[in-house]
């Protein structure tokens, strides 16, 4: 019995060693899967297939990007845009009551003219300079003054944006130390580098471009954006910069921005959270053709092109939603008003239950019914109709007699999903865009500061 007991004891010790080795291997594999490769996170499966677009130089615009080490190592994290004298700038910003110091500074400056002196936009990634008190205000002042001195423009014409971690002082001296390098690198072809420098958890740089023919020649519009999480904009999206060589008064440009924001950047959501830093700046260098007023054909064409650029960038933000695998369009019709339609659409788009069902490819239309009911909009159960794509799921307050679960389940496997809801009450309508909610979203945000 003694020998047998010894053998059993040896086997137990061996088994414990094997268990430890297996546990260590499992932990190493788990960490390897969780950690991003050196070049950055895997590109979203919803990214535009062509990658970053080819954007021609825009007269009166030069851009550059450098690595300042604000938070990230081994990658550009600051971009500078220089705008020619005569440029005008319009904008929209977050309405968060905890707006960052850069946002407050931009809001104070945006309506001023003074375009004869030129302008500049400086953006850093990694630190939001939000909830940083007097230190945040001083950092903005130091940056705007330093840029003004380097480029020879008034500090009142220097706009800054910051994105990243909230509540940590911005090490602005790391940025000012790089301003000479930034200024020396300014180039008419620097927009792609600028788009990469403003990324945080983004998996791909976002860009859009349009051209408009006018009697005086072509006008170019091009924009870049960043955004992946903390996306439920209120007047803008995370960070967006749109440039054009069009000759247009600032007041008219601002009216166009105000007109198009509701149906573009204010119609997207990733996680229902509005950022402290949301900034949209649209700059016209006025170095190209006059786009006339809204009554002319080329004036209308310019407005339509601006709206397309804004919508393209807004939807790219959703396509890069943290952990997203599905791009979701929510269309609501038959509401008592457009405002009610928007309430219903956003209630569906922001519902964690709806979003996780989409991630799991489950046609759980009961969750859509729930979201309609909680929205606060006027609704009548017995007039409600729901569809997934072209599949009628429910009508007249009950499951459709033609509904087939297997067909709906097959539809949910598509990378792009449309949820349609008709309330049967009026002519109100709205469309919003969102994405699914996966475990990857938790992974990214649980470790965001580490």
LUMBA-458031 format. One record per residue (C-alpha): residue in one letter; x negated, y, z. Coordinates in Angstrom, 2 decimals, decimal comma, always signed. Each point is the difference from the previous one (the first is absolute). Example, Ala and Ser with C-alpha at 12.3 -4.5 7.8 and 13.67 -1.06 7.14 Angstrom:
BEGIN
MISE  A  -12,30  -4,50  +7,80 .
MISE  S  -1,37  +3,44  -0,66 .
! end
This chain:
BEGIN
MISE  X  +0,00  +0,00  +0,00 .
MISE  X  -2,98  +2,31  +0,71 .
MISE  X  -1,38  -0,26  -3,53 .
MISE  X  +3,43  +0,52  -1,49 .
MISE  X  +0,53  +3,09  +2,15 .
MISE  X  -3,37  +1,37  -1,09 .
MISE  X  +0,90  -0,51  -3,65 .
MISE  X  +3,31  +1,80  +0,47 .
MISE  X  -1,78  +2,87  +1,77 .
MISE  X  -2,52  +0,30  -2,84 .
MISE  X  +2,81  +0,01  -2,56 .
MISE  X  +1,79  +2,73  +1,95 .
MISE  X  -3,13  +2,18  +0,06 .
MISE  X  -0,52  -0,60  -3,71 .
MISE  X  +3,62  +0,88  -0,70 .
MISE  X  -0,32  +3,22  +2,01 .
MISE  X  -3,08  +1,01  -1,99 .
MISE  X  +1,82  -0,75  -3,25 .
MISE  X  +2,99  +2,03  +1,19 .
MISE  X  -2,26  +2,95  +0,81 .
MISE  X  -1,65  -0,18  -3,42 .
MISE  X  +3,37  -0,18  -1,73 .
MISE  X  +1,34  +2,92  +2,05 .
MISE  X  -3,08  +2,08  -0,87 .
MISE  X  +0,36  -0,86  -3,69 .
MISE  X  +3,69  +0,86  +0,09 .
MISE  X  -0,68  +3,35  +1,68 .
MISE  X  -2,72  +0,79  -2,55 .
MISE  X  +2,37  -0,85  -2,85 .
MISE  X  +2,74  +2,11  +1,55 .
MISE  X  -2,35  +2,99  +0,30 .
MISE  X  -1,25  -0,48  -3,53 .
MISE  X  +3,53  +0,04  -1,34 .
MISE  X  +0,89  +3,04  +2,08 .
MISE  X  -3,07  +2,05  -0,84 .
MISE  X  -0,07  +1,89  -3,25 .
MISE  X  -2,84  -0,59  -2,45 .
MISE  X  -2,73  +2,66  -0,10 .
MISE  X  +1,47  +1,66  -3,07 .
MISE  X  +3,36  +0,53  +1,70 .
MISE  X  +3,38  -1,70  +0,32 .
MISE  X  +1,38  -2,23  -2,73 .
MISE  X  +1,88  +2,05  -2,56 .
MISE  X  +3,77  -0,03  +0,43 .
MISE  X  +1,74  -2,49  -2,32 .
MISE  X  +2,34  +2,87  -0,93 .
MISE  X  -2,78  +2,32  -1,23 .
MISE  X  +0,42  +1,41  -3,52 .
MISE  X  -1,53  -2,60  -2,36 .
MISE  X  -2,08  +2,54  -1,90 .
MISE  X  -1,74  +1,34  +3,10 .
MISE  X  -0,82  +3,67  +0,42 .
MISE  X  +1,05  +1,89  -3,14 .
MISE  X  -2,34  +1,80  -2,36 .
MISE  X  +0,41  +3,68  +0,87 .
MISE  X  -1,48  +2,68  -2,26 .
MISE  X  -1,67  +3,08  +1,50 .
MISE  X  +2,36  +2,81  +0,94 .
MISE  X  -1,22  +3,49  -0,83 .
MISE  X  -0,80  +1,94  +3,15 .
MISE  X  -0,31  -3,06  +2,25 .
MISE  X  -3,14  -1,66  +1,37 .
MISE  X  -0,14  -2,74  +2,63 .
MISE  X  -2,59  -1,95  +1,98 .
MISE  X  -0,17  -2,66  +2,70 .
MISE  X  -2,68  -0,95  +2,55 .
MISE  X  -0,57  -2,29  +2,95 .
MISE  X  +0,01  +2,07  +3,19 .
MISE  X  +0,50  -2,82  +2,51 .
MISE  X  +3,07  +1,59  +1,61 .
MISE  X  +1,08  -3,50  +0,98 .
MISE  X  -0,82  -2,36  -2,84 .
MISE  X  -3,46  -1,22  -0,96 .
MISE  X  -1,23  -0,86  -3,47 .
MISE  X  +2,72  +1,82  -1,95 .
MISE  X  +0,99  +3,54  -1,04 .
MISE  X  +2,37  +1,57  +2,51 .
MISE  X  +0,13  +3,71  -0,89 .
MISE  X  +1,12  +1,65  -3,22 .
MISE  X  -0,14  +3,61  -1,16 .
MISE  X  +2,02  +1,59  -2,79 .
MISE  X  -0,97  +3,41  -1,39 .
MISE  X  +2,68  +2,02  -1,81 .
MISE  X  -0,79  +2,81  -2,41 .
MISE  X  +0,93  +3,64  +0,62 .
MISE  X  +3,63  +0,57  -0,92 .
MISE  X  +1,17  -3,35  +1,36 .
MISE  X  +3,30  -0,24  +1,86 .
MISE  X  +0,94  -2,62  +2,59 .
MISE  X  +3,38  -1,34  +1,13 .
MISE  X  +0,57  -2,57  +2,70 .
MISE  X  +2,14  -1,96  +2,40 .
MISE  X  -0,87  -1,35  +3,43 .
MISE  X  +1,16  -2,31  +2,74 .
MISE  X  +2,70  +1,33  +2,30 .
MISE  X  -1,35  -2,06  +2,87 .
MISE  X  +0,04  +2,02  +3,24 .
MISE  X  -3,54  -1,30  +0,65 .
MISE  X  -1,46  +1,34  -3,25 .
MISE  X  -3,78  -0,06  -0,28 .
MISE  X  -2,22  +3,09  +0,10 .
MISE  X  -0,74  -0,21  -3,76 .
MISE  X  +3,73  -0,13  -0,81 .
MISE  X  +0,76  +3,02  +2,16 .
MISE  X  -2,85  +1,90  -1,67 .
MISE  X  +1,20  -0,91  -3,49 .
MISE  X  +3,56  +1,00  +0,84 .
MISE  X  -1,22  +3,42  +1,09 .
MISE  X  -1,94  +0,51  -3,24 .
MISE  X  +2,14  -1,60  -2,70 .
MISE  X  +2,16  +2,99  -0,91 .
MISE  X  -2,82  +2,47  -0,42 .
MISE  X  -1,01  +1,07  -3,47 .
MISE  X  -3,60  +1,20  -0,38 .
MISE  X  -0,61  -2,42  -2,86 .
MISE  X  -2,45  +2,38  -1,64 .
MISE  X  -2,67  -1,29  +2,41 .
MISE  X  +0,41  -3,73  -0,68 .
MISE  X  +0,70  -2,68  +2,61 .
MISE  X  -1,24  -3,29  +1,44 .
MISE  X  +1,40  -3,17  +1,56 .
MISE  X  -2,08  -2,06  +2,47 .
MISE  X  +1,22  -3,41  +1,15 .
MISE  X  -1,49  -2,54  +2,41 .
MISE  X  +1,04  -3,58  +0,78 .
MISE  X  -0,41  -1,91  +3,26 .
MISE  X  +1,11  +2,69  +2,45 .
MISE  X  +3,35  +1,83  -0,13 .
MISE  X  -1,06  +3,00  +2,14 .
MISE  X  +3,47  -0,27  +1,53 .
MISE  X  +0,86  +0,38  +3,70 .
MISE  X  -3,45  +1,47  +0,55 .
MISE  X  +1,00  +3,33  +1,54 .
MISE  X  -2,31  +3,01  -0,27 .
MISE  X  -2,81  -2,23  -1,28 .
MISE  X  +2,13  -0,84  -3,05 .
MISE  X  +0,67  +3,66  -0,78 .
MISE  X  -3,69  +0,83  +0,39 .
MISE  X  -0,97  -2,88  -2,29 .
MISE  X  +2,32  +1,31  -2,74 .
MISE  X  -1,37  +3,52  +0,40 .
MISE  X  -3,59  -1,24  -0,20 .
MISE  X  +0,69  -2,07  -3,11 .
MISE  X  +1,96  +2,65  -1,87 .
MISE  X  -2,63  +2,65  +0,76 .
MISE  X  -2,87  -2,28  -1,06 .
MISE  X  +1,73  -0,91  -3,29 .
MISE  X  +0,81  +3,66  -0,63 .
MISE  X  -3,66  +0,94  +0,39 .
MISE  X  -1,23  -2,83  -2,26 .
MISE  X  +2,47  +0,67  -2,81 .
MISE  X  +0,45  +3,74  +0,31 .
MISE  X  +3,75  -0,08  +0,62 .
MISE  X  +1,98  +1,55  +2,89 .
MISE  X  +0,56  -2,31  +2,98 .
MISE  X  +3,72  +0,75  -0,44 .
MISE  X  -0,21  -1,86  -3,32 .
MISE  X  -1,63  -3,14  +1,42 .
MISE  X  +2,45  -2,81  +0,81 .
MISE  X  -1,02  -3,01  +2,07 .
MISE  X  +1,59  -3,38  +0,65 .
MISE  X  -1,02  -2,79  +2,35 .
MISE  X  +1,28  -3,56  +0,22 .
MISE  X  -0,78  -2,90  +2,29 .
MISE  X  -0,01  -0,53  +3,76 .
MISE  X  +2,12  +2,39  +2,09 .
MISE  X  -1,22  +1,50  +3,27 .
MISE  X  -3,76  -0,06  -0,55 .
MISE  X  -1,95  +3,23  -0,57 .
MISE  X  -1,13  +0,43  -3,60 .
MISE  X  -3,83  -0,09  -0,25 .
MISE  X  +0,15  +2,89  -2,46 .
MISE  X  -3,74  +0,63  +0,17 .
MISE  X  -0,50  -3,23  -1,95 .
MISE  X  +2,08  +1,52  -2,78 .
MISE  X  -1,60  +3,43  +0,02 .
MISE  X  -3,39  -1,70  -0,17 .
MISE  X  +1,06  -1,48  -3,35 .
MISE  X  +1,45  +3,15  -1,58 .
MISE  X  -3,14  +0,86  -1,96 .
MISE  X  +0,00  -3,52  -1,42 .
MISE  X  +3,71  +0,25  -0,79 .
MISE  X  -0,34  +3,36  -1,70 .
MISE  X  -2,93  -1,21  -2,09 .
MISE  X  +1,98  -3,08  -1,11 .
MISE  X  +3,13  +1,86  -1,14 .
MISE  X  +1,01  -1,25  -3,42 .
MISE  X  +2,98  +0,22  -2,38 .
MISE  X  -0,04  -3,82  -0,06 .
MISE  X  -0,01  -0,55  +3,78 .
MISE  X  +3,66  -0,83  +0,53 .
MISE  X  -0,40  -3,80  +0,21 .
MISE  X  -2,68  +0,34  +2,68 .
MISE  X  +2,21  +2,45  +1,87 .
MISE  X  +2,88  -2,48  -0,05 .
MISE  X  -2,20  -2,67  +1,61 .
MISE  X  -1,39  +2,35  +2,64 .
MISE  X  +3,41  +0,78  +1,52 .
MISE  X  +0,99  -3,66  +0,54 .
MISE  X  +0,45  -1,49  +3,48 .
MISE  X  +1,79  -3,38  +0,09 .
MISE  X  +0,81  +0,40  -3,71 .
MISE  X  -1,07  -2,94  -2,13 .
MISE  X  -0,24  +1,95  -3,27 .
MISE  X  -0,45  +3,64  -1,06 .
MISE  X  +3,18  +1,58  -1,29 .
MISE  X  +0,16  +2,21  -3,08 .
MISE  X  +2,50  +1,15  -2,60 .
MISE  X  -0,28  +2,15  -3,12 .
MISE  X  +2,36  +1,59  -2,51 .
MISE  X  -0,44  +2,26  -3,05 .
MISE  X  +2,49  +2,54  -1,35 .
MISE  X  -0,10  +1,64  -3,42 .
MISE  X  +0,69  +3,74  -0,14 .
MISE  X  -0,13  +2,55  -2,84 .
MISE  X  -3,41  +1,08  +1,36 .
MISE  X  -1,40  -3,54  +0,26 .
MISE  X  +0,09  -2,90  +2,48 .
MISE  X  +0,38  +0,33  +3,75 .
MISE  X  -1,38  -2,68  +2,33 .
MISE  X  +1,39  -1,03  +3,39 .
MISE  X  -1,91  -2,44  +2,19 .
MISE  X  +0,33  -1,04  +3,61 .
MISE  X  -1,60  -2,16  +2,66 .
MISE  X  +1,48  -1,33  +3,22 .
MISE  X  -0,77  -2,04  +3,07 .
MISE  X  +2,45  -1,85  +2,18 .
MISE  X  +0,62  -3,55  +1,16 .
MISE  X  +1,44  +0,11  +3,52 .
MISE  X  +1,81  +2,57  +2,18 .
MISE  X  +2,14  +0,73  -3,06 .
MISE  X  +3,45  +1,51  +0,44 .
MISE  X  -0,67  +3,47  -1,35 .
MISE  X  +1,93  +3,10  +1,00 .
MISE  X  -0,71  +2,62  -2,69 .
MISE  X  -3,14  -1,67  -1,37 .
MISE  X  -1,95  -3,25  +0,15 .
MISE  X  -3,32  -0,89  +1,62 .
MISE  X  -2,45  +1,98  -2,15 .
MISE  X  +0,71  +1,00  -3,60 .
MISE  X  -1,84  +2,42  -2,27 .
MISE  X  +1,33  +0,82  -3,46 .
MISE  X  -1,88  +2,21  -2,45 .
MISE  X  +0,96  +1,60  -3,29 .
MISE  X  -1,55  +2,53  -2,36 .
MISE  X  +3,45  +1,49  -0,73 .
MISE  X  +0,56  +3,72  +0,31 .
MISE  X  +2,92  +0,35  +2,38 .
MISE  X  +1,00  +2,43  +2,78 .
MISE  X  -0,47  -1,34  +3,53 .
MISE  X  +3,65  +0,65  +0,89 .
MISE  X  +1,21  -2,09  -2,93 .
MISE  X  -2,44  -2,80  +0,80 .
MISE  X  +1,23  -0,03  +3,60 .
MISE  X  +3,62  -0,19  -1,16 .
MISE  X  -0,84  -3,05  -2,13 .
MISE  X  -1,78  -1,69  +2,92 .
MISE  X  +2,94  +0,67  +2,30 .
MISE  X  +2,38  -1,37  -2,63 .
MISE  X  -1,84  -3,26  -0,58 .
MISE  X  -1,19  -0,92  +3,51 .
MISE  X  +3,40  -1,37  +1,17 .
MISE  X  +0,24  -2,59  -2,80 .
MISE  X  -3,66  -1,02  +0,06 .
MISE  X  -2,11  +0,28  +3,15 .
MISE  X  +3,04  +0,31  +2,25 .
MISE  X  +1,52  -3,13  -1,51 .
MISE  X  -2,71  -2,47  +1,02 .
MISE  X  -0,64  -1,85  +3,23 .
MISE  X  -2,40  -2,73  +1,11 .
MISE  X  +0,62  -0,16  +3,73 .
MISE  X  +2,36  +2,87  +0,96 .
MISE  X  -2,83  +1,96  +1,67 .
MISE  X  -0,61  +3,63  -1,02 .
MISE  X  -3,63  +1,09  +0,09 .
MISE  X  -1,40  +3,00  +1,85 .
MISE  X  -2,06  +0,81  -3,09 .
MISE  X  +2,28  -0,27  -3,05 .
MISE  X  -1,17  +2,51  -2,59 .
MISE  X  +0,89  +0,58  -3,64 .
MISE  X  -1,90  +2,71  -1,89 .
MISE  X  +0,69  +0,79  -3,66 .
MISE  X  -2,58  +2,30  -1,57 .
MISE  X  +0,22  +1,69  -3,38 .
MISE  X  -3,29  +1,45  -1,24 .
MISE  X  +1,83  +2,17  -2,57 .
MISE  X  -2,84  -0,65  -2,46 .
MISE  X  +2,27  -1,58  -2,62 .
MISE  X  +3,23  +0,74  -1,87 .
MISE  X  +2,94  +1,85  +1,51 .
MISE  X  +2,76  -2,51  +0,71 .
MISE  X  +2,67  +2,67  -0,20 .
MISE  X  +3,15  -0,15  +2,04 .
MISE  X  +2,36  -2,86  +0,65 .
MISE  X  +2,19  +1,00  -2,94 .
MISE  X  -2,64  -0,72  -2,65 .
MISE  X  -0,57  -3,49  -1,37 .
MISE  X  -3,63  -0,13  +1,12 .
MISE  X  +0,96  +1,46  +3,39 .
MISE  X  +2,47  -2,84  +0,50 .
MISE  X  -2,60  -2,49  -1,26 .
MISE  X  -2,53  +1,29  +2,54 .
MISE  X  +2,52  -0,34  +2,83 .
MISE  X  +0,87  -3,54  -1,06 .
MISE  X  -3,70  -0,92  -0,19 .
MISE  X  -0,63  +1,37  +3,49 .
MISE  X  +2,89  -2,05  +1,35 .
MISE  X  -1,39  -3,14  -1,69 .
MISE  X  -3,43  +0,53  +1,54 .
MISE  X  +1,55  +0,52  +3,43 .
MISE  X  +2,18  -3,11  -0,30 .
MISE  X  -2,87  -2,12  -1,34 .
MISE  X  -2,23  +0,94  +2,95 .
MISE  X  +2,82  -0,48  +2,51 .
MISE  X  +0,71  -3,48  -1,30 .
MISE  X  -3,71  -0,89  +0,00 .
MISE  X  -0,05  +0,80  +3,72 .
MISE  X  +2,79  -2,54  +0,52 .
MISE  X  -1,77  -2,55  -2,21 .
MISE  X  -2,97  +0,34  +2,34 .
MISE  X  +2,08  -0,28  +3,16 .
MISE  X  -2,01  -1,70  +2,70 .
MISE  X  +0,33  -3,75  -0,57 .
MISE  X  +2,63  +0,45  -2,73 .
MISE  X  +0,75  -2,83  -2,43 .
MISE  X  +3,35  +1,28  -1,36 .
MISE  X  +0,96  +3,34  -1,54 .
MISE  X  +3,63  +0,70  +0,88 .
MISE  X  +2,46  +2,41  -1,62 .
MISE  X  +3,11  +0,77  +2,05 .
MISE  X  +2,81  +1,58  -2,04 .
MISE  X  +3,17  +1,21  +1,69 .
MISE  X  +3,06  +1,18  -1,92 .
MISE  X  +3,62  +0,75  +0,84 .
MISE  X  -0,80  +1,95  +3,16 .
MISE  X  +2,11  +2,86  +1,31 .
MISE  X  -2,96  +2,32  -0,71 .
MISE  X  -3,59  -0,12  -1,23 .
MISE  X  -1,12  +0,58  +3,59 .
MISE  X  +1,96  -3,04  +1,18 .
MISE  X  -1,47  -2,07  -2,83 .
MISE  X  -3,51  +1,01  +1,12 .
MISE  X  +0,81  -0,95  +3,61 .
MISE  X  +1,12  -3,46  -1,06 .
MISE  X  -2,95  -0,51  -2,35 .
MISE  X  -2,52  +0,99  +2,67 .
MISE  X  +1,71  -2,15  +2,63 .
MISE  X  -0,42  -3,01  -2,28 .
MISE  X  -3,54  +0,92  -1,05 .
MISE  X  -1,16  +0,54  +3,60 .
MISE  X  +1,65  -3,06  +1,55 .
MISE  X  -2,65  -2,42  +1,34 .
MISE  X  +2,54  -2,81  -0,38 .
MISE  X  +0,63  +0,80  -3,67 .
MISE  X  -3,72  +0,46  -0,69 .
MISE  X  -1,06  -3,25  +1,69 .
MISE  X  +2,73  -1,92  -1,83 .
MISE  X  -1,40  +1,35  -3,28 .
MISE  X  -3,51  -1,03  +1,08 .
MISE  X  +1,34  -3,49  +0,66 .
MISE  X  +1,85  +0,00  -3,36 .
MISE  X  +3,26  -0,57  +1,86 .
MISE  X  +3,16  +1,49  -1,65 .
MISE  X  +1,45  +0,83  +3,40 .
MISE  X  +2,61  +2,50  -1,13 .
MISE  X  +1,56  +0,08  +3,47 .
MISE  X  -2,93  +2,19  +1,02 .
MISE  X  +0,90  +2,47  -2,74 .
MISE  X  +3,55  +0,12  +1,38 .
MISE  X  -1,47  +0,69  +3,44 .
MISE  X  -2,15  +2,86  -1,33 .
MISE  X  +2,96  +1,63  -1,75 .
MISE  X  +1,99  -0,14  +3,23 .
MISE  X  -2,72  +1,55  +2,16 .
MISE  X  -0,83  +2,84  -2,43 .
MISE  X  +2,57  +2,44  +1,35 .
MISE  X  +1,39  +0,59  -3,49 .
MISE  X  +3,67  -0,40  -0,80 .
MISE  X  +0,69  -3,62  -1,06 .
MISE  X  +2,92  -2,37  -0,41 .
MISE  X  -0,73  -3,69  +0,45 .
MISE  X  +2,70  -1,04  -2,46 .
MISE  X  -1,33  +2,19  -2,82 .
MISE  X  -3,65  -0,96  +0,37 .
MISE  X  -1,82  -1,73  -2,86 .
MISE  X  -3,59  -1,28  +0,03 .
MISE  X  -2,26  -1,35  -2,72 .
MISE  X  -3,56  -1,31  -0,22 .
MISE  X  -1,18  +1,00  -3,45 .
MISE  X  +2,84  -1,01  -2,33 .
MISE  X  +1,32  -2,60  +2,45 .
MISE  X  +3,27  +1,00  +1,64 .
MISE  X  -0,34  -1,07  +3,61 .
MISE  X  +3,07  +1,52  +1,62 .
MISE  X  +3,02  +2,07  -0,94 .
MISE  X  +3,17  +1,27  +1,66 .
MISE  X  -1,52  -0,67  +3,40 .
MISE  X  -0,64  -3,72  -0,62 .
MISE  X  -2,43  -2,32  -1,74 .
MISE  X  +0,42  +0,05  -3,78 .
MISE  X  +1,79  -3,06  -1,45 .
MISE  X  -2,79  -0,26  -2,61 .
MISE  X  -2,85  +0,15  +2,51 .
MISE  X  -2,53  -2,84  -0,09 .
MISE  X  -2,56  -0,12  +2,80 .
MISE  X  -2,56  -1,88  -2,08 .
MISE  X  +0,10  +2,63  -2,75 .
MISE  X  -0,42  +2,81  +2,53 .
MISE  X  -2,87  -1,82  +1,70 .
MISE  X  -1,74  -0,36  -3,36 .
MISE  X  +0,43  +3,73  -0,66 .
MISE  X  -1,61  +0,87  +3,34 .
MISE  X  -3,26  -1,61  -1,16 .
MISE  X  -0,55  +2,87  -2,46 .
MISE  X  -2,64  +2,60  +0,94 .
MISE  X  +2,54  +2,77  -0,70 .
MISE  X  +3,43  -0,14  +1,63 .
MISE  X  +3,05  +2,24  -0,39 .
MISE  X  +2,71  +0,18  +2,62 .
MISE  X  +3,17  +1,69  -1,21 .
MISE  X  +2,80  +1,16  +2,28 .
MISE  X  +3,28  +1,60  -1,07 .
MISE  X  +2,09  +1,48  +2,81 .
MISE  X  +3,09  +0,53  -2,16 .
MISE  X  +0,80  +3,37  +1,57 .
MISE  X  -1,12  +2,76  -2,36 .
MISE  X  -2,65  +1,22  -2,45 .
MISE  X  -2,97  +0,31  +2,37 .
MISE  X  -3,16  -1,82  -1,04 .
MISE  X  -3,65  -0,33  +1,00 .
MISE  X  -3,02  -2,16  -0,77 .
MISE  X  -2,94  -0,63  +2,30 .
MISE  X  -3,05  -2,24  -0,19 .
MISE  X  -1,57  -2,18  +2,66 .
MISE  X  -1,95  -3,23  +0,45 .
MISE  X  +0,25  -3,15  +2,05 .
MISE  X  -1,39  -0,42  +3,52 .
MISE  X  -2,57  -2,77  +0,41 .
MISE  X  -2,28  -1,23  +2,77 .
MISE  X  -2,85  +1,83  -1,75 .
MISE  X  +1,59  +3,31  +1,07 .
MISE  X  -0,40  -1,08  +3,63 .
MISE  X  -3,61  -1,08  -0,58 .
MISE  X  -0,92  +3,40  -1,50 .
MISE  X  +1,69  +2,12  +2,63 .
MISE  X  -0,88  -2,09  +3,04 .
MISE  X  -3,70  +0,58  -0,74 .
MISE  X  +0,18  +3,45  -1,64 .
MISE  X  -2,29  +1,76  +2,48 .
MISE  X  -2,42  -2,89  +0,60 .
! end
